[in-house]
Amino acid sequence: MEYLTTILDYAIPFLVVLTVLVFFHELGHYLVARYNGVRVEVFSIGFGPELFGRTDKAGTRWKFSAVPLGGYVKMFGENTTPGDVDQAPLTPEEESVAFHKKSIGQRAAIVFAGPAANFLLAIIIFALLFVFVGQPFTSPEIGKVHADSAAERAGLETGDVFVEIDGRNIERFEDVQQIVALNIGEALSITVDRDGSDVNLVATPKIKERKDRSGNVHRVGILGVSSKGRDYIQHDPLTAVWRSVVETGHLTVGTLKAVGQVISGQRDTKELGGPIKIAQISHDFAQVSPDSLLWLIALLSINLGLLNLFPIPMLDGGHLLFYAFETVLGRPLGERAQEIGLRIGLALVISLMVFVTVNDLINL
């Protein structure tokens, strides 16, 4: 009984997080498809046999399926190549609602709408948190410089106020933490305000390994300074929206930088995680507070949006790549070329899933 309770403690937060992310992603595809007159046949949360669902007036079957690890939107004519000579003739009414009969711009908009919805979800969540809970804000003033640290060697002093790091303006100590944590052995150009004058310094953060709440080890940069204290600042709705857009942008850039570091070998591939790791993190954040779980959903939504934009066939970015070729060539790529691309994409996606699952099991 205790074992079952433990499983449910991890499974329920994980399924809540995954369902929210998948629903918004597929909702983006659905809404833009309907806006462009495409008939949507199925909107599914999960894969495999249907558990329950309903059909709306437009003929779309909304359903939950047995395997809750993703979802999909099935559009009429979606898997048909424009100009395919083997396709059965369509009636004028069918042509007007077929995905493959839409213009390149319309098809690209429908595909892009999924990742865009994930970024929008992150912005909405951050905005709500910044209004009702507040945005974490710590003064960029240094409260303490630790001995034998990168900061001490660079010449940073207590009372210095961070102004800029590597060209990015610093408003909060959290900005410093984001930049430094993602820095792996690279020198940082730092500008601080010292007694009213700008001082330019260069620091190379130390690399340390840290364990997260789930016991996973990450390599992060450490500068060796402490803040004067942390606070939360609540914003009015308009300011909150703007701040959430900026926060989403910074996290997006940071995620791309971290992916680049994994590819270049600066970060260990063991830091990559899959469903098991997400379940662990979801459980841990849910134990802290609902606010923490919302932060996690926003962060994962950004990651999901970015992942789907990678130019890999099988992902949204791969379809956008095909449409780019179609635009340049003036015709769709040949069926054989698309088939080879999809097979390569499928192999890459499956390989990634196997790799991160093995990582999860090792860390578990």
N, C-alpha and C positions, 0 to 999 in steps of 0.2 A: 504493500500500500504506500509506504514511504517512497519507494522507487518511482511509482506512478505519479505521486505528488510532485516529485522533483522534475520529472519529465514535463508535466503540465506547467510548472513554474517557468521553464525555459521555452516551451512550445507556444504558449499563449501570447507572450509579448512578441515573439518572433513572427507569429502568424499575423498579429495586429499590424506590426511594422511593415511586413512584406505586402499585406493586402492593401494598405494605404498607398504604398509606393506604386504597386502594379496598377491599382485602380486609376490613379491620377495619370500615369503614363498612358494607359490605354484610352482613358477619357480624352486625352489630347488628340490622339488619332481619330477617335470617334467623332468628336465635335467638329473638327476641321473637315473630315470626310463628309459629314452630313451637310455642312455649310456649302461644300462644293458639289452637292447633289449626288453623292455616291451612296448606294444602298449598302447598309451594314447588316450582314446576315447574323453574326454572332458576336457578343461581347462576353468573354469568359474570364473569370478569375480562377486560375488553376488550369490544369490540363487533364486529359483522360475522360473517363465516363462522367456524365453530368450527375450531380447530386440533387440539385433543385434549380428551378429557374422559372422565368415567365417570358412571354413574347409580347412586345408592345405593339401599338397601332401601326408603326412603320415597318413591322415585320422583323425587327431585331430580337434575337433570342438572348436575353440577359441570364447568365447562369453561373453557378459555382460548380467547379469540377473537382474530381477526387484527389488530384495531386496538386496541393496548394503551393507550388514553387514557380510562380510566374502567372502569365495570362496572355490573352491575345484578342485582337479584333479581326474578324474575318469579313472582308469586303467583297462584294460581287465583282468578279473579273480581276481580282488582285494578283493571282498567279498566272495571268495570261500576258504574253508579250504583245505590245502593240504591233499590228501587222502580221501576226502569226497566221500563216496560211492554213494551218491544220485546225484552227478553232472553228467551232460551229457558228453559222451565221446568227447574228443577233437581230432581234426586232428593234425598230427605232426606239421603243420604250426602254428596252434593255440597254441599248447603247447609251442612253441618256443618264443611266445610273451606274454604269460600269466603271470601275477604277481605271482600267487600262485604256479607256477611251478619253480620259481627261488629259489636259495639257501637261507638259513636263513640269511647269510651275505649280500646277494644282497638285500633282502627285508628290512633288518634293515638299510642298507645304504640309500635306497630310502626314508624310513620313517624319518630317522634322517636328511636327506638333507633339509627338510623344516625349522626346527629350526636353522640349521647351516647357511642357507641362510640369516636368520634374523640377526644373529651375524655378518655375513660377510657384510651385508648392513650397519650396525652400524659402522663397521671398515672403510668402504669406505667413508661414510659421514664424519666421524671424520677426516679422512686423507685429504679429499678435503678441509674441513674447516681449518685444521691446515696449509695447504699449502697456500690457497688464502686469508684467513681471519686472521688466527693465533690462537694459543692455549692460552686460558686465563692463565696468569702467574702472580702470586703475590709472591713477596719474602717471604720466610717462617720466616722472622724476625718480631718480635712483635713490632708494632708501639705504642701500648697503652694497658695497663692493666686496665680494668674497676674496679671501686671501688665496694666492697662487692660482688665480683664475685668468681666463682669456681677457676679461674686462680689466683686471688689474694690470696685466702686461701691456694692454693697449693704452692705458693712461686714463681710463674712466674714473670719475670720482663721485663720492656721495654728494647729492645735491644737483648733479648734472641732469638736465632735462633732454630726453631724446627728441630730436627734431626730424631727422631723416635717416633712413637706412637703405643703402643701395637704390637711391632714387625714390623710395616710397615714403611719403609723409607719415609721420607718427602722431597719432592723436591719443592713443591709450597704451598702457603697458602691455595689453593683450596683443597689440600689433607687433611689438618687439618679440613677444614669445612665439607668435606664429612664424615670423621670418627666421628667427634663430633656430627654432626646432627643426625646420626643414633644411637648414644649412648643414651640409656634410663636408667638413674640411675645406671650405672655401672662405677666403678673406671677405669681410664685410666692410664697406665704406660707411662710416657712422658720423653724423653731425649732431652735436649736442649744444644746448644753450648753457653756458657756464658764466654766471654772474652777468648776464645780459649780452654776452658775446658768443658768436658761433665758433665752435672748436671742431675741427675735422680730424678724425681718428680712423685707424684701421684695426679690426680685431678678427681673429680666426677662432670661432667657437670650438671648444673641446667636444669630442664625440663620446657620448656615454650611452650605455644600454639601460633602458627602463622597462619595467613591467607594467602593463595596464591592469585594470581590475580583473581581467580574465586570465592573467598570468602570461599573456603574450609579450614577447620581448621586442622592443623597437629601438633602433639607433637614432638618437636625436642630438642636435647641437646644443651646447650649454655655454652661455656667455659668462655667467657668474655674477649676476646682479640681482638684487631683490627690490621689490616695489615698496611704497610707503603704506600700502593697504588697498583693499578692494572694496568696490561699492557697485551698486546697480542704479542706472539712471533711466527713468521712464520717459518716453518721448510721446509727443502728440502724434496722431495717426499719420500725418503727412511726413513728418520727420522720421517716424518709424519705418515707413515704406522706403524712403531714401536710404536710411541706414541699413535696412535689410538688403537692398540691392547692392550696396557697397560691400557688405559682409559676404554675400553670396559670390560676388566677383573675386574677393580676396581668397575665399576658400576654394573657388574653382581654380584659380591660378596656383594656389598651394598644392592642390591635388595633382594637377598636371606636372608640377615640378617634382613631386614625390614619385609619380609614375616614371618620369624621365630618369630619376635617380635609380630606380629599380632596374630599368632597361640598361643603364650605363654601368651597373654594378656597384654604385655608391651605397645602395641600400640592399639589405639581404632580402631575397625573394621569400624568405620565411615569414616576412611581415604581411604577405598577401594572405587573405582569408576568404572563406566561402560561407555557405549557409550555416555551418556549425558555429563558426566564429561570430557571425551576425546574431545567432540565437544566444550565444553567451553574452555578447555586449548588450543586446536588447534586454535580457534578464537583469544585468547589472544596472543599467540606466533606469529600468522600471522600478528597481528596488530603492533608488535614490529619491526620485520624485517624478510626477507627471511632466514637469517642465524639462527635466533631463531627457525623458523619453522623446519629447517633441524636438529637442535639439538634435537627438540622434536621427530621428526621421528626416529632419532637414538636411543633415550631413549626408546621409545615405541617399537621399533624393538627388543631391548634387552629383554624387558618385555614379548613380544609375544613369542620369542624364548624360554625363560625360562618356561613360562606357558605351552607351548606345550610339554615340556620335563617332566612335572610332571607325575608320574606313575599312571595316571588315565585312565581307558578304555574310549574310544571315542577320547582321545588326542593321539598325536604321542608317548608320553612317555608310554601310556598304551599299544600300539601295540608293542613297544620295550620290555615291560615287558612280554607280551605273547611270544615273540620270545626267551626271556631268559629262560622261562619255557620250551619251545620247545627244546632249546639246551640242557638243563639239563636232560629232560625226554627222549630225543631221538625221540619224536613224538609231534605233536601239542596237546594243551589242548583239552579236549573233547568239542564237540559243546555246550553241556549244560553249562559247566563251562564258556565258552566264552560268551554265551548269558547272563548268570547271571552277569558276569563282565561288559558287555556293558550296561546292564540296570542300574547297580549301578553307572557306570561312567556317563551315561546320566542324572540320577537323580542328581548327584553331580554338573554337569555342569549347568543344568537348575536351581538348587537351588542357585548356585553362581551368575548366571545372574540375577535372580529375586532379590537377596539380594543387589547386587551392583546397580541395577536399582532403587530399593526403596531408597537406600542411595542417589543416584543422585537426585531423586525427592525431598527428604527431604532437601538436601543442596540447591537445586534450589529455 
